[in-house]
Amino acid sequence: MEDGNVKVAVGGNPSVVRGKMSGALEFDGRRDFLSGDDQSGACLGDLTLCQYGLLIGMWVRFNELRDSYILSTGNKGVKLYLRDSRLVAEAQQGENFWQTYWTVPEAGRWYFIELAWNPSDGLGLYADLKQVARASSSRRSQPRSGNNHLNIGKSGLNQEGERYASMVMDDLEMWYGDRSQLIDLEFISRGETVLG
């Protein structure tokens, strides 16, 4: 992804539907997912290569708040998943592991979700431009070996009995950098106009 391109394979049959910003993808919760190529040599799949941090933003509407993966970049990157009606964010940089979560108020409505990580400030989770969860300090945890592919709608970790996401996703963006610095340098715009 260093050149901004990720080759993506489609699993199942995600539908193109009207989204929050434009056309969006709807994942049926049974078999639909997107799987990108190996990111182990890039910041996205190996956070030890992220000098300035990583920001992932997206519009998402959860059709159901059931346990499932929203997005994963593998065991040395970031994960975003639902568990017990909580949106859980994780980041693994070498032996440093951060985890935080936010209880999602309701299914069936759009949220602008951001996962923001950098090595000095830790992991933040934002919903509709407000920080809803933060893990400032990490704990030690050995990264597991395995898949370092970008996966949307499933974990990509070949878990038995994996549950696919039942959601609509629109306007997914990924940036190599710290959220506040990207805003200050005007690489990204964050304000009421984003929420439309």
GIQUIJO-V408963 format. One record per residue. N is the residue number from 0. RES is the residue in three letters. OMEGA is omega in whole degrees, 0 to 359 (999 if undefined). D_FIRST is the distance of its C-alpha to the first C-alpha in whole Angstrom. Layout:
N&RES&OMEGA&D_FIRST + N&RES&OMEGA&D_FIRST
This chain:
0&MET&180&0 + 1&GLU&178&4 + 2&ASP&177&5 + 3&GLY&182&5 + 4&ASN&173&5 + 5&VAL&176&5 + 6&LYS&186&9 + 7&VAL&173&11 + 8&ALA&181&15 + 9&VAL&175&18 + 10&GLY&183&20 + 11&GLY&182&24 + 12&ASN&178&24 + 13&PRO&182&23 + 14&SER&172&25 + 15&VAL&183&24 + 16&VAL&175&26 + 17&ARG&182&27 + 18&GLY&178&25 + 19&LYS&183&25 + 20&MET&184&24 + 21&SER&174&23 + 22&GLY&183&23 + 23&ALA&176&21 + 24&LEU&175&21 + 25&GLU&180&24 + 26&PHE&191&23 + 27&ASP&180&27 + 28&GLY&181&27 + 29&ARG&185&28 + 30&ARG&186&25 + 31&ASP&176&23 + 32&PHE&170&19 + 33&LEU&179&15 + 34&SER&179&13 + 35&GLY&181&10 + 36&ASP&184&9 + 37&ASP&181&9 + 38&GLN&185&7 + 39&SER&178&10 + 40&GLY&182&9 + 41&ALA&179&6 + 42&CYS&184&8 + 43&LEU&183&7 + 44&GLY&180&9 + 45&ASP&185&12 + 46&LEU&175&13 + 47&THR&178&15 + 48&LEU&182&12 + 49&CYS&181&12 + 50&GLN&187&15 + 51&TYR&179&16 + 52&GLY&183&14 + 53&LEU&177&12 + 54&LEU&176&14 + 55&ILE&179&13 + 56&GLY&180&16 + 57&MET&166&17 + 58&TRP&179&21 + 59&VAL&173&22 + 60&ARG&180&26 + 61&PHE&176&27 + 62&ASN&177&29 + 63&GLU&177&31 + 64&LEU&179&30 + 65&ARG&182&30 + 66&ASP&179&28 + 67&SER&178&25 + 68&TYR&175&21 + 69&ILE&184&19 + 70&LEU&176&16 + 71&SER&173&15 + 72&THR&176&12 + 73&GLY&187&14 + 74&ASN&177&17 + 75&LYS&182&15 + 76&GLY&182&13 + 77&VAL&178&15 + 78&LYS&176&17 + 79&LEU&184&19 + 80&TYR&176&22 + 81&LEU&173&26 + 82&ARG&179&28 + 83&ASP&180&32 + 84&SER&175&31 + 85&ARG&172&29 + 86&LEU&185&25 + 87&VAL&175&24 + 88&ALA&178&21 + 89&GLU&174&20 + 90&ALA&180&18 + 91&GLN&176&18 + 92&GLN&185&18 + 93&GLY&178&20 + 94&GLU&179&23 + 95&ASN&184&23 + 96&PHE&176&23 + 97&TRP&175&23 + 98&GLN&175&24 + 99&THR&181&26 + 100&TYR&179&27 + 101&TRP&177&28 + 102&THR&182&31 + 103&VAL&184&30 + 104&PRO&184&33 + 105&GLU&173&33 + 106&ALA&173&31 + 107&GLY&176&32 + 108&ARG&181&30 + 109&TRP&172&27 + 110&TYR&170&26 + 111&PHE&186&23 + 112&ILE&174&21 + 113&GLU&172&19 + 114&LEU&183&18 + 115&ALA&179&18 + 116&TRP&165&17 + 117&ASN&188&18 + 118&PRO&182&20 + 119&SER&183&23 + 120&ASP&179&24 + 121&GLY&190&22 + 122&LEU&177&21 + 123&GLY&178&22 + 124&LEU&182&22 + 125&TYR&173&23 + 126&ALA&180&25 + 127&ASP&175&26 + 128&LEU&178&25 + 129&LYS&176&28 + 130&GLN&182&27 + 131&VAL&179&28 + 132&ALA&180&27 + 133&ARG&170&26 + 134&ALA&183&26 + 135&SER&181&27 + 136&SER&180&27 + 137&SER&170&26 + 138&ARG&180&28 + 139&ARG&177&27 + 140&SER&178&26 + 141&GLN&176&25 + 142&PRO&175&21 + 143&ARG&175&22 + 144&SER&178&20 + 145&GLY&187&19 + 146&ASN&174&16 + 147&ASN&179&12 + 148&HIS&172&11 + 149&LEU&178&10 + 150&ASN&177&14 + 151&ILE&180&15 + 152&GLY&175&19 + 153&LYS&184&20 + 154&SER&186&19 + 155&GLY&183&18 + 156&LEU&178&20 + 157&ASN&179&23 + 158&GLN&178&25 + 159&GLU&179&29 + 160&GLY&182&30 + 161&GLU&178&26 + 162&ARG&180&27 + 163&TYR&182&24 + 164&ALA&173&24 + 165&SER&189&26 + 166&MET&168&25 + 167&VAL&181&23 + 168&MET&181&20 + 169&ASP&169&19 + 170&ASP&177&17 + 171&LEU&177&14 + 172&GLU&179&12 + 173&MET&182&10 + 174&TRP&171&10 + 175&TYR&179&10 + 176&GLY&178&14 + 177&ASP&184&17 + 178&ARG&183&18 + 179&SER&178&22 + 180&GLN&177&20 + 181&LEU&177&18 + 182&ILE&181&21 + 183&ASP&180&24 + 184&LEU&178&22 + 185&GLU&170&21 + 186&PHE&176&18 + 187&ILE&178&18 + 188&SER&177&22 + 189&ARG&181&23 + 190&GLY&184&27 + 191&GLU&180&29 + 192&THR&178&28 + 193&VAL&183&25 + 194&LEU&176&27 + 195&GLY&999&29
